[in-house]
Amino acid sequence: MAHQFPASRIVLAAVIAVVTLATAPLDGQTRAAAKPAAKAWTQGRTPDGQPDLQGIWTNATITPFERPAALAGKPFLTEDEAAALEEQAADRRAKAEAAPKKGDVGSYNDFWFDSGTKVVATRQTSLVVDPPDGRVPLKPSAEAARDRNLTNVDTYDFMSPWDRCIARGPGRMFPAGYNNAYQILQTPGYVVIHHEMIHEARIIPIDKGPHLDKSVRQWTGDPRGHWDGNTLVVETTNFKSRSAYRNANADTLKLTERFTRTATDKIEWTVTVDDPTTWSRAWTFAIPLTMNDQEAIFEYACHEGNHAIKNILSAARAAEASGTR
C-alpha cells in the first residue's frame, strides 16, 4: 500500500522546490536574459526648460591638435595604442610630481602641465576632424604672416592679448598645457561659460537675436546662441583684430560651436572655424568635455603690466646689440 503524505507536507515541498529554482545559480545565457536592462540616460532640464549643461568640465587631453605626419591616413588609434599613450602620460606626470622629493626640481612647468590623465584620451589621432586629413587648411600667405608674428620680437605690437594677460581670445576653450577647467551656468535666456584660463566669463544670449553692429568689436567676440533640439549652437563674430584666432581676418572670422550632452558626465563639443581669407575651407575641431565637479577653478593670476613682455623685448634688444640676432 502506497505511503500517504499529509497535504501540509506536499504543500511545503512544493514551496521549497519553487524557492530552490528561484535562487539557483543561472548559467551565462540565462543570467544575461534575466539581468535588468541598464536604465537609458535622458537629458535633464533646467527649471526654465533648457537642456541642462551645467557643471564643471575639463577637456585635458594628450591628443595632438593636428595629425602628425607619421599617422597620415590613420584617423583613429587602436584601444591598445591609446592606452599606451595614456600610460606614458601618467608616467611623465608621476615623475614630475616626484622630482622635488628626489631633489631634482626639473622644469617648473612640468609640475603644472596637465597631461590629460584626468580624462580618457580620445582615440582620435588629431583634434581636427575635418578636413579628413586632420590638418588645418591654412593658406600659404596666412602661414607666412603667422610665422613672422610668432617669431617677431621687434615690438609689443606682435604680442598677443594672451601674452599680455588681457584675454585668451577665440581659442579660450582649446586644450592648453594647464587650466583646462570650464564651468557652465544657465539662467533664463542665457548660458554662461566661465573659463579658468585668463579667468573670463562668456555670457551667451540664447534668444536668436542679431549680432552687434560690425563697428562694435570685443576681445572674445560677440556670441549668439540658440537651441537645435538638445544641442546648444553658439555663433561668434565681431572679434577685435588683435584677438582674432591665429591671426585670422577679424572682419570675416566666424566660429560655430555645438554643445551636446550625451551622458551624465559627457558633452560632445565641436568648433567650426571659418574665414575664407585665412583658410582654404572651413575646418572643425572636436573633443569631449568630461564632468569633474571636484576640479577647482582658481584665479588665473596673470596680469597686464607684468614683466614678461618687458623681459622678452629687452632680451631681443640685447641679442641685437651683441650681434647674435
Steps between C-alpha positions, in 0.01 A plus 500: 500500500641837396609732778272799546663841573302766682379775272699757703828321422418494127438875503826560690697294249354698211597828664857377559527395135387840377740686733787271393437571132470871564833518683700247300807635315421592141712398206654784290223515241222486758678756718533744208133463418400551862723805559294821494587736218709802595289808536546724197639846569257782433577868452416700811341845489553825684198655678432718193512201264850524348698178448722490809872547424597628844806386691878526500661340197851429378646415160858418599643266238818359354350483150691735263320796349594401142578149376874422502652412164590156635129425543386628160199305378425365849214695662475275809735314731425149616394462863841351582683791336289756688557312827876502442499878448294550816749287693791710371317821599430363849865402535617850402258651750621270778863587431423873502322470834780289647785723378503737803504201737816375331664840513471541124275799440496449124286752312264719701236453234522119509314496828216718371455349155171319459597167348147395416488214748188648663295383204512204264700617201309502175590238242511776240847558359423872482247738651443641151242261354418685179669511246541122514881527500485661844693810391398866511469621136700821548565708189873554423468879533338464843763246608784741413336781698441269796861378510629858490279607786593197710873575477496880486618674816557842345208657685221422744259545208574141401417366846156345531236603756573165668870594530389824662251330737201682349301213348561161347266584216306257278726206589409525869350147517762323292705273730813662640789382713299567817181669631264294284197558722169656395184561699168518317213688665151558360240764574181589309611634162875447553777244521818608682835323452766586757851423375788448740768614253511883521197467732227618264125451502337474158134609515303351210147625423282219363218710361604468131556875499725671242871561553625838609573756229827421321652817642485347850797267553580295809803303623304175505253592227123531509332161565140421411345165591194294426379146566489243220311226680723414797806662342614848592628676188715810557609725212767761578613795286614863560851424623763764552777476241756442778302207644394322180589132519834412335523845347185447296317790340279639778252633242426155358580259786206297632502222759211255532497286814268210578452364854304172530475318830516127432527360854503608862872575474552578130439789262600466136651835399591601146621828352487588132744778409425698185692786340545476122786751504710284735401140430420335168187350656320486834644244742366328811650411837334244730561378854278376785464703817509278808325598821726548801312676778805453724710724270565830674504806274767723645573862414727529198752739652655629175459877486561766240814694580701202625866464403467237225463736204766740630747215550431345158557831322806598706656159433440548127667843512795351687532224240495760223770706672723195539452401137343164586167593345 
